[in-house]
Amino acid sequence: MQPSSIYRILQKRAGLAELGKVRPHDLRRTFATRMLEQGCDLFILQRAMGHTSVATTSRYDYRGETSREEVCKHLDVFL
């Protein structure tokens, strides 16, 4: 499949869903963020995305403040 075909399909579907402008790279960011939200290890995600550096992978983390707060709620700091 050609990159231009992927772009056209994405634009058509985004238009139908009334999402506004969506770029193919947005799919990679969404994939990475959803994997991290589900508890995926950053180093496993790094390999899945084909990055040589974990720093590159960490830039794909678009989890919000709510996600951090939720994780902190479950910390058992007083053992």
C-alpha positions as a Markdown table, in Angstrom:
| # | Residue | x | y | z |
|---|---|---|---|---|
| 1 | Met | 0.0 | 0.0 | 0.0 |
| 2 | Gln | 1.3 | 3.4 | -0.9 |
| 3 | Pro | 1.8 | 6.1 | 1.7 |
| 4 | Ser | -0.5 | 8.4 | -0.3 |
| 5 | Ser | -3.3 | 5.7 | -0.2 |
| 6 | Ile | -2.9 | 5.5 | 3.6 |
| 7 | Tyr | -3.2 | 9.3 | 3.9 |
| 8 | Arg | -6.3 | 9.4 | 1.7 |
| 9 | Ile | -8.0 | 6.6 | 3.7 |
| 10 | Leu | -7.2 | 8.3 | 7.0 |
| 11 | Gln | -8.5 | 11.7 | 5.8 |
| 12 | Lys | -11.7 | 10.1 | 4.6 |
| 13 | Arg | -12.3 | 8.2 | 7.8 |
| 14 | Ala | -11.3 | 11.3 | 9.9 |
| 15 | Gly | -13.8 | 13.4 | 7.9 |
| 16 | Leu | -16.6 | 10.8 | 8.5 |
| 17 | Ala | -15.8 | 10.8 | 12.2 |
| 18 | Glu | -15.6 | 14.7 | 12.2 |
| 19 | Leu | -12.1 | 14.6 | 13.8 |
| 20 | Gly | -10.6 | 17.4 | 11.8 |
| 21 | Lys | -7.2 | 17.0 | 10.3 |
| 22 | Val | -5.5 | 13.8 | 11.2 |
| 23 | Arg | -2.0 | 12.8 | 10.0 |
| 24 | Pro | -0.7 | 9.2 | 9.7 |
| 25 | His | 1.9 | 9.9 | 12.4 |
| 26 | Asp | -1.0 | 10.6 | 14.8 |
| 27 | Leu | -1.7 | 6.8 | 14.7 |
| 28 | Arg | 1.8 | 6.1 | 16.0 |
| 29 | Arg | 1.3 | 8.5 | 18.9 |
| 30 | Thr | -2.1 | 7.0 | 19.7 |
| 31 | Phe | -0.7 | 3.5 | 19.6 |
| 32 | Ala | 2.2 | 4.4 | 21.9 |
| 33 | Thr | 0.0 | 6.3 | 24.4 |
| 34 | Arg | -2.6 | 3.5 | 24.5 |
| 35 | Met | 0.0 | 0.9 | 25.1 |
| 36 | Leu | 1.5 | 2.9 | 28.0 |
| 37 | Glu | -2.0 | 3.5 | 29.4 |
| 38 | Gln | -2.4 | -0.3 | 29.5 |
| 39 | Gly | 0.8 | -0.8 | 31.4 |
| 40 | Cys | 3.2 | -1.7 | 28.6 |
| 41 | Asp | 6.8 | -1.4 | 29.6 |
| 42 | Leu | 8.6 | 1.5 | 27.8 |
| 43 | Phe | 11.4 | -0.8 | 26.6 |
| 44 | Ile | 9.0 | -3.2 | 25.1 |
| 45 | Leu | 7.2 | -0.4 | 23.4 |
| 46 | Gln | 10.5 | 0.9 | 22.1 |
| 47 | Arg | 11.1 | -2.4 | 20.3 |
| 48 | Ala | 7.6 | -2.5 | 19.0 |
| 49 | Met | 7.9 | 1.0 | 17.5 |
| 50 | Gly | 11.4 | 0.2 | 16.1 |
| 51 | His | 13.2 | 3.0 | 17.9 |
| 52 | Thr | 16.9 | 2.7 | 18.7 |
| 53 | Ser | 16.5 | 5.0 | 21.7 |
| 54 | Val | 14.1 | 4.8 | 24.6 |
| 55 | Ala | 14.2 | 8.7 | 24.7 |
| 56 | Thr | 12.6 | 8.8 | 21.3 |
| 57 | Thr | 9.8 | 6.4 | 22.4 |
| 58 | Ser | 9.2 | 8.5 | 25.6 |
| 59 | Arg | 8.3 | 11.5 | 23.4 |
| 60 | Tyr | 5.3 | 9.5 | 22.2 |
| 61 | Asp | 3.8 | 9.5 | 25.7 |
| 62 | Tyr | 0.8 | 11.8 | 25.6 |
| 63 | Arg | -0.8 | 10.5 | 28.8 |
| 64 | Gly | -2.4 | 13.3 | 30.8 |
| 65 | Glu | -2.1 | 14.3 | 34.4 |
| 66 | Thr | -5.0 | 12.1 | 35.3 |
| 67 | Ser | -3.0 | 9.1 | 34.3 |
| 68 | Arg | -0.1 | 10.0 | 36.7 |
| 69 | Glu | -2.6 | 10.7 | 39.5 |
| 70 | Glu | -4.2 | 7.3 | 39.0 |
| 71 | Val | -0.9 | 5.5 | 39.2 |
| 72 | Cys | 0.1 | 7.4 | 42.3 |
| 73 | Lys | -3.2 | 6.3 | 44.0 |
| 74 | His | -2.0 | 2.7 | 43.9 |
| 75 | Leu | 1.4 | 3.2 | 45.3 |
| 76 | Asp | 1.9 | 1.5 | 48.6 |
| 77 | Val | 4.4 | 3.9 | 50.2 |
| 78 | Phe | 3.7 | 2.9 | 53.8 |
| 79 | Leu | 4.6 | -0.8 | 54.0 |
